[in-house]
Amino acid sequence: MLDADFFRRWMTVTAVSVEREADRLTALDSPIGDADHGSNMNRGFTAVTAALEAEPPDTPGGVLLLAAKQLISKVGGASGPLYGTLLRRTGKALGDAPEVSEEEFAGALRTGVDAVMALGGAAPGDKTMIDALVPAVDALGDSFAAARTAAEQGAEATTPLQARKGRASYLGERSIGHQDPGATSAALLIGALAEAHGE
């Protein structure tokens, strides 16, 4: 069973990963975006960590709802609303339970990913964070480690794609050959999930 401590650990590990990879995320964002994805995500997850330390929620859903609130208010551009929606809808799906099973979490995360697709209008193959999140959720039934591998492979697979959504889509064919920064940060989120789970 997964409790609030596990979800706090997930957010904390994500914050460490995002801080470590912030420069790489920004470098990926430079040719096809605003060159601020790393700094934006780092600011958001730093705020998440501070909020969780100040007033730690005692349910998995509560942790994710608090994290979502911070990301929506602190992360600029489209990433704040998209990541905020992902965590908020996942948290709402988990409800008020003090513990959730891995199966319940996988189902809740799928609800969150579906909400992101509805908000952004993106589908797999559009060169967005969805390209990392959908395969991750599909693999989560096997293991958290399998989800991490699927997310990383999904992010890498965005390189040859032409962006059809988001800022990068304005570049048309010039978006080809660049790994999507949103898919890359989504892979960090899923990688942190596996690390928090000890995989």
Beta strands, then each sheet from edge to edge (+ up, - down):
strand 1: 2-3
strand 2: 99-100
sheet 1: 1+ 2-
end
